[in-house]
Amino acid sequence: MKVWIPHPHGRDLMGAVPASVTLEIAERPDALPSDPADLVFWVPPFLALSDSVRLAAQMPSLRVVQLLSAGADAWSGHLPPEVSLHDARGVHDSSTAEWVLTAILSYLREFPGFARAQARHDWSYAAYAPTDELAGKHVLIVGAGSIGTAIKSRLEPFEVTVTSVARTARDGVHPVSSLPSLLPAADVVVVIVPLTPETRGLVSTDFLAAMKDGALLVNAARGPVADTDALVDAVSTGRIGAAVDVTEPEPLPAGHPLWDLPNVLITPHVAGSVRGLHPRAYRLIGEQLRRFVAGEPLVNEVVGGY
């Protein structure tokens, strides 16, 4: 059975590989190691683009696509019915939660301003102190999956009130329909939902208008979850701020107005790009491959975009 993975060092991180498996390295869609026609199990490169998705059409024997990303929006709905799609749920929990905490604290404690002042050799105490703080804030987390849960657990020691929202209401989690009543009370709104037809444009003009004055929007989901024009309009007034790891379009063009706004913190989609990614991801890949060979159900299957 032929299996493709994108990194040579993945071999050593997967654990025992069944004897029936022929493991090959496919780092890029334009540098394939062999004929894709008999490929059965495929791990595409991290954050694979549309050219990787289109390659699946050349794989009639393909049965499993195991992603390295938590999001599956580029793949969901674009594979034949006999191919099961699996995301890397759990792999990015710690790294993305760390990014969210870092973004919130950096924004509230004025670290972007201090960094700019350091570049000017400017002792900027008078310009920024006293800063805001996280303690005492009300944080609304929109998305209560594994990453949203990891964010919540890391926020709680900071003396905050945390409210969670998800597609389906459950104990301790409000439904998305409650957002209009919840947004006005939140000091920080963290968006960590998958990109689906239902969540595209979720952060709309109305969503942003419902946020309280001085609140911070944190987008660690996908760029199209937020209406970019609405976001620019909202933050340009200075009424709210934003910290985003994802944008629409992405990469953000050099001349885009978001770059120059003092109340916007931007990172280039790096929340999951940490040194621990590959060890965690390839442990999952090894487990999934052994399950598949043994005829056991795989985990993290993506159904309907989730």
C-alpha positions in Angstrom: 0.0 0.0 0.0 1.5 3.3 -1.1 1.6 6.2 1.4 2.9 9.8 0.8 4.0 12.1 3.5 5.5 15.6 3.0 8.7 15.4 5.2 11.6 13.0 5.2 12.0 13.2 9.0 8.4 12.1 9.3 9.5 8.5 8.9 11.2 8.6 12.3 8.3 10.5 14.0 5.5 8.1 13.0 6.5 5.1 15.1 6.2 1.6 13.6 5.0 1.4 10.0 3.1 -1.7 8.9 5.2 -4.0 6.7 2.6 -3.7 3.9 3.2 0.1 3.6 5.5 1.7 1.0 6.3 5.1 2.4 7.3 7.9 0.0 8.1 11.6 0.4 6.0 14.0 -1.6 7.1 17.5 -0.5 5.4 19.4 -3.2 2.7 18.8 -5.9 5.3 19.6 -8.6 7.8 17.1 -7.4 6.0 13.8 -7.0 8.0 10.7 -6.0 6.0 8.2 -8.2 2.8 7.7 -10.2 -0.1 9.0 -8.1 -2.5 6.5 -9.6 -1.9 3.8 -7.0 -1.6 6.1 -4.0 -3.9 5.0 -1.2 -3.1 7.2 1.9 -1.9 10.8 1.4 -0.6 13.4 3.8 -0.4 16.7 1.8 1.9 19.5 2.8 0.8 21.8 5.7 -1.5 24.6 4.5 -1.6 22.9 1.1 -3.1 25.2 -1.6 -5.5 24.5 -4.4 -2.9 22.8 -6.6 -2.6 20.0 -4.0 -6.4 19.6 -3.9 -6.6 19.3 -7.7 -4.0 16.6 -7.6 -6.5 14.2 -6.0 -8.2 13.9 -9.3 -5.1 11.9 -10.5 -5.5 9.4 -7.6 -8.1 6.7 -8.4 -6.9 4.4 -5.6 -6.9 7.2 -2.9 -8.9 6.3 0.2 -7.6 8.6 2.9 -6.4 12.2 3.0 -4.9 13.1 6.4 -4.2 16.8 6.8 -1.6 18.5 8.9 -3.9 21.4 9.5 -6.8 21.8 11.9 -8.8 23.5 9.2 -10.1 21.5 6.2 -11.9 24.2 4.2 -9.7 23.9 1.1 -10.5 20.2 1.0 -14.0 19.6 2.3 -16.4 18.9 -0.5 -13.7 18.6 -3.1 -12.9 14.8 -2.8 -14.7 11.8 -4.2 -17.1 10.1 -1.8 -14.8 7.0 -1.4 -12.1 9.2 0.0 -12.3 10.0 3.7 -10.9 13.4 4.9 -9.3 13.8 8.3 -8.0 16.9 10.0 -5.3 17.3 12.6 -7.6 18.1 15.5 -5.7 18.2 18.7 -2.3 18.8 17.1 -2.6 22.6 17.0 -4.4 23.1 20.4 -1.4 24.3 22.4 0.3 26.4 19.7 -2.9 28.2 18.6 -4.0 28.8 22.2 -0.5 30.2 23.0 -0.8 32.5 20.0 -4.2 33.8 21.2 -3.0 34.4 24.7 0.1 36.2 23.3 -1.9 38.3 20.9 -4.4 39.4 23.7 -1.6 40.2 26.2 0.6 41.9 23.6 -2.3 44.1 22.4 -3.6 45.0 25.9 -0.1 45.7 27.3 0.9 47.8 24.3 3.8 45.6 23.2 3.5 46.6 19.5 3.9 50.2 20.5 6.8 49.5 22.7 8.5 47.5 19.9 8.1 50.4 17.6 9.5 52.7 20.2 12.4 50.4 20.8 13.3 50.6 17.1 13.4 54.4 17.5 15.4 54.1 20.8 12.6 55.9 22.5 11.9 55.3 26.3 8.1 55.5 25.8 6.7 55.2 29.3 4.8 58.5 29.0 3.3 57.5 25.7 1.8 54.2 26.8 1.7 53.8 30.6 -0.5 52.9 32.3 -1.5 50.1 29.9 -4.6 48.0 29.9 -4.6 44.6 31.5 -6.2 41.2 31.0 -7.3 40.6 34.6 -10.9 41.4 35.1 -11.9 41.1 31.5 -14.8 39.3 30.0 -13.6 37.1 27.1 -16.1 35.6 24.5 -14.7 32.6 22.6 -16.6 31.9 19.4 -15.9 28.3 18.7 -15.8 25.6 21.4 -13.9 22.8 19.6 -10.6 21.4 20.9 -8.7 24.7 20.2 -11.4 26.8 21.7 -11.4 24.6 24.8 -7.6 24.9 25.0 -7.8 28.7 24.8 -10.4 28.7 27.6 -8.3 26.6 29.9 -5.3 28.9 29.4 -7.3 32.1 29.9 -9.0 31.1 33.2 -5.9 31.6 35.4 -5.7 35.2 34.3 -8.7 36.2 36.5 -11.1 36.6 33.6 -14.7 35.6 32.9 -15.0 33.3 29.9 -18.1 32.7 27.8 -18.1 30.1 25.0 -20.3 29.9 21.9 -20.6 27.1 19.4 -22.7 25.9 16.5 -24.5 23.5 18.9 -25.5 24.6 22.4 -24.5 22.3 25.3 -23.7 22.5 28.9 -21.6 25.7 29.5 -21.7 26.6 25.8 -24.1 29.1 24.2 -25.5 28.8 20.6 -24.4 31.1 17.8 -27.8 32.6 17.9 -26.9 34.2 21.3 -24.1 36.3 19.8 -26.1 39.5 19.5 -26.8 39.5 23.3 -23.3 38.3 24.2 -21.1 40.5 22.1 -21.9 43.8 23.9 -20.7 42.4 27.2 -17.3 41.1 25.9 -14.0 43.0 26.3 -12.2 40.4 24.1 -13.9 38.3 21.3 -11.8 35.4 20.1 -13.0 33.7 16.8 -11.8 30.1 16.4 -14.4 28.5 14.1 -13.7 26.4 11.0 -14.4 28.0 7.7 -17.7 26.7 6.3 -20.5 28.3 4.3 -22.2 29.1 7.6 -19.2 30.8 9.2 -17.9 32.7 6.1 -18.5 36.4 6.8 -19.6 35.6 10.4 -17.7 38.7 11.6 -19.9 41.1 9.7 -20.7 44.8 10.0 -23.5 43.9 12.5 -21.2 41.6 14.5 -18.6 44.3 14.8 -21.2 47.0 15.6 -22.5 44.9 18.5 -19.0 44.8 20.1 -18.5 47.2 23.0 -16.4 50.3 22.7 -12.7 49.5 23.3 -13.2 45.8 22.7 -10.6 43.6 21.0 -11.4 41.2 18.1 -9.0 38.2 17.8 -9.2 36.1 14.6 -7.3 32.9 14.8 -9.7 31.0 12.5 -9.6 31.8 8.8 -9.5 35.1 7.0 -12.8 34.8 5.2 -14.6 34.2 8.6 -14.3 38.0 8.9 -15.7 40.5 6.3 -12.5 42.4 5.6 -14.2 45.6 4.4 -16.3 45.6 7.5 -13.3 45.0 9.7 -11.4 47.8 8.1 -14.3 50.2 8.6 -14.8 49.2 12.2 -11.1 49.4 13.4 -10.4 52.6 11.3 -12.7 54.5 13.7 -10.6 53.4 16.6 -13.7 52.2 18.4 -12.5 48.6 18.6 -9.1 46.9 17.9 -8.1 43.7 16.2 -5.4 41.1 16.5 -5.4 38.7 13.5 -3.3 35.8 12.4 -5.4 35.3 9.2 -6.7 37.7 6.6 -8.7 37.8 3.4 -6.9 38.1 1.1 -3.9 36.1 2.3 -1.1 37.1 2.2 -2.2 40.6 3.0 -1.1 42.9 0.1 1.6 45.4 1.1 -0.6 48.4 0.5 -3.6 47.1 2.4 -5.0 49.6 5.0 -4.9 47.1 7.8 -1.1 47.3 7.9 -0.9 50.9 9.1 -3.6 51.0 11.7 -2.2 51.4 15.2 -5.0 49.4 16.8 -4.4 46.3 14.6 -1.8 43.6 15.4 -1.1 41.3 12.4 0.9 38.1 12.3 1.4 36.1 9.0 -0.7 32.9 9.8 1.9 31.5 12.2 -0.3 30.3 15.1 0.3 26.7 14.2 3.8 27.0 12.8 5.8 25.9 15.8 8.7 23.5 16.3 6.5 21.0 18.1 4.1 20.7 15.1 5.8 17.8 13.3 6.3 15.5 16.3 2.6 15.9 17.3 1.3 15.7 13.7 3.3 12.6 12.8 2.3 10.8 15.9 -1.3 11.3 14.7 -0.4 10.2 11.2 1.3 7.0 12.5 -1.8 6.2 14.6 -4.1 6.8 11.7 -2.0 4.7 9.3 -1.9 1.8 11.7 -5.6 2.0 12.2 -6.3 2.1 8.5 -4.1 -1.0 7.8 -5.8 -2.9 10.6 -9.2 -2.0 9.3 -10.1 0.1 12.3 -12.0 3.4 12.2 -9.9 6.5 11.8 -10.3 9.6 14.1 -10.9 13.3 13.2 -13.0 12.6 10.1 -14.3 15.8 8.5 -18.0 15.8 7.7 -19.8 18.8 6.5 -16.7 21.0 7.0 -16.3 20.1 10.7 
